[in-house]
Amino acid sequence: MSMSLRDQLLQAGLANERQCKEAERQLPQQQRERQQLPKDKRAMASHAELAAKQAQLAKAARDQELSRRQKEQADKIARAPRTHPTASRNAPTFAICRSLLTKSAVQR
């Protein structure tokens, strides 16, 4: 079962209990204020809420698309062949460089 927004914010550490209680206390006041508005103003408020909801949904869609692209890119990188196979590490040149590096490290 999904958690409420309040629980999610608390779990993520983005809100604390005091902030949640304050928001709960303000909710009835906001509803009363909305009911006291004339009908045309209420419609404007609901339009603003609708626009905010649509913006939130659009952001969620963008985030999902970005996440999908990042996952595809990570999968592509994971599937790509390695550019340095282990056989090349056994090449004479690599062995000489490795021995020089270990000698210089020992001398320090």
Summary of the structure (lengths in Angstrom):
residues: 108
radius of gyration: 29.5
end to end distance: 60.6
largest distance: 85.8
contacts: 191
relative contact order: 0.04
helix: 82%
strand: 0%
